[in-house]
Amino acid sequence: MNPTLLKLLRGCDTPTICNAIEVAQGKRGFDAFTRGTMIASAPAEPPMVGYAVTAQLRASAPSMAPPEAVRAQRMAYYRAMYEASKPSIAVVEDLDFPDCIGAYWGEVNTTIHKAFGLSGALTNGVVRDLGDLPEGFPVVAGSIGPSHGFVHVVSVGDPVTIFGLRIATGDLVHADRHGAVVIPPEVVPDLEAAIGKLRGSEYVILAPMRAGLESFGEFEEAWRRFEASRV
């Protein structure tokens, strides 16, 4: 990814990216985003941006596979995360959802994935060890819990669904405390200009509102200019 674009995306929250995609597409209706309220381990940190590396797991019951097969699957998972083109995000679906009980994302696994060079983790599953997670590796998760249960990897590389959002390995993901979006590849060349246009149009309405109004007429005029700027 272009380093300039990556820096720009990391400087925008996820709602801004949603809006900018619509600006780039020239229409409303973009819907490749998560639904529902998610948990952000580090809400004050910048958003995570990267190409998805997908996996699935379970934790409510032990794996029925032999121990050596379980370990081999786990090592295949770690190798996929380590070898993924960067920037990348671990996108892991907990198949126990919505009754997830096992926290895969704790101090150990977040530290491992950060060492592998990943930018963060997105999951519908459980996060724990809040306060002990490494800086610079945000986790956007479905819930908080204390135990790892019988957590084990079920698949690596298959498409996953996180809070209604289907994500495939290689998809460009942007996520923060608001949730996540998949950025369509066809809009990537236009994103920088779209973000600039979006910020410019928002300034048209935000600046006079923040300065204070003396009449409703001032608002009407500001809104007229705001609507015109978005054409």
N, C-alpha and C positions, 0 to 999 in steps of 0.2 A: 504494500500500500504506500501511496505517496506520503512521505513524512509530514508534509504541510497539511494534507487533508486529515491525517490521523490526529495531529495536534488540534486541529479545528474541531473534530468530532469529540475529542476528549474534553474540549472546553464548552460543549453544549449539553444541556440536560436532555433526557430522552423525549419529553414532550416537544422540545424544539425540533428534534430530529423528525418526529412524526409530522409536524407542521411543514418542515422543509421538504420532506418527501412529496407532500401534496403540492407544494409550490413547484417543485421540479416536474411533477406529473401534470400540472395545470388543471387539477380537479380535486374535489374532495372524494372521500371513499376509501382511502388507504386503510387496510384492516389487518396488516400483519403485525399485530401487537398482542401482548398478554392481556388477559381479562382478570379482574379481581385484585385484591390487595396482597402484596408480597412483602417480605421482610428484608430489610437492607442491613447488613452487618456493619457497614460503615457509611451512613447516609451523608456524612460531610465530605467524603472522598470523591474525587472526580469519577465520572462514569467509566464503565469498562467498555472497550471497543475491541472487536477482534473476530476472527473467523471461527465458527463453531467446530468443536470436536465433541461429538455426541457419544453418549453411553446410556445404558439403563441398569438399574439395580433394584434389589428387593432387600427388606430387612425384617419383615414380620415373622419369618420362619427360616430355619437353616436351609442352605442349599442341599438338594438331594444328590448332587454330583460328588464324586470322590474328592478328598482333600487336595490331591495333586492337580485335579482339573480346576478346582476353585482357584488355586494359586496361579495356575497357568493363565486363567482368564483375567485375574487381577494384574498379572505382569503384562499381558497383552494390552490391557487398558492403560497402564502406566506408560508403556512404550508408545502407544498412540498419542498420549498427551505430550510426552517428551519430544517426539519427532514431528509434531504438528508445525506447519508453517506459522510463523509469528507475524503480527500479533494474533493471538488465539484466546478463546474462552472455552472453558470446560462447561458443556451443557449436558446435564445429567438428569434424566427422568427417573423418579422413584415410582415404580410400578404399583406400589402400595397406595398411592394417592387415591382418594383424599384422606386415607387413614394411615399416614406415614408415621412410623415410630422410631426409625433408626437414623441418627445423625451421622451421615457420611462426612459432612463438612465440619471439622473441628480443627483444633490447633495443629495436629499432625498432618492431616491431608492438605490443608490450605498452605502450610509451609512447604510441603513437597511440591505442590503445583506451582507455587511462586518460584521455587528453585528451578523448575522446569521451564520457566519463562512465560507462563500463562498470565493473562491480564486479570482474571477473575473467574468466578463460577456462577452459573445460572442453573437453578434447580427448582422443581416443585416439592422437593423433599425438605429435610430437616438440617438446621445448622445449630451448633452448640459452641461452647468455649468462648462466648462473647467476652471481649476484654483481653483475650489471649491470642486472637487471630493476628497474623502479621499485617503490618501496614502495607498498603499498596496492592492488596489482593482482596477486593471486595467480594462478598457473596450475596447474591439476591436469591432468596429462598422462599419456600412455602410456609415454613413454620420454624419454631424454636423448640428444642427438646433436650433432655439430659443424657439419653442413652444411644449407643450405636446399634442396639438390637442384634440381629443376625445379618448385618449388612453384607451383601455380596454382589459382585458385578454379574449381570445377566447377558448384556450384549455391548458391543463396541462398534460404533460407526453407523448404526441404523438411525433412521429419522426418529425424532422424539417429539413429544407434545408437552409443553410447559405452560400451564394456565391458559389453555386454549390456543396457544401459538405453536404451529408445526415448524420444527427447525431441523434442517439436514446438515450433515457435516459439510463445512465449506461456506455455509451461509454467513454473511456479514451481520453481526449482532451488535446492537448498542443497548446498554442496560444501566439503570441506576435505581434509586429508591422508588421510582414510579412504576417500574416494570421493565419490559424489554420490547424491542422491535427488531425485525429482520429488514435490513435495507435492501431494496431490489437492486440487482446489479446494473440495470439499465439507467438508474438515476445517479449512480456514483459520479460520473463525469460532470454532472450538473449541480451536485450538492453544495459546493462552495458558493456558487453564484446564488443558489436558492436560499441558503442561510443568510447571505448578505441582504437579499431582497426582503426576506422575512423580518430581519432585525430592523431594517430601514422602515418598513411599513408599521411595525409595532411602535417604533419611536414616535411616529406621527401622532398616535393617540396617547401613548404613555407620558410623553413630555408635558403636554398641557394639563393632563390629569394630576400629575405630580406637582406641577407649579401652582395648582389651585384654580378654581373656577369662580367667576363673578356672575355668570348667568348661564341658563340652560342653552341659550343661543350659542355660546362659546363651545359647549359640548357638541351641539348639532353640527357646527362648522368643522370641528376637529374630527368628528365621526365621518363627515362627508369626505374629508381629505384622506382619512384612513381607508375608507372603502375604495377610493380612487387609486390609492397607492398599491392596492392588492390586485388590481386588474392585470 
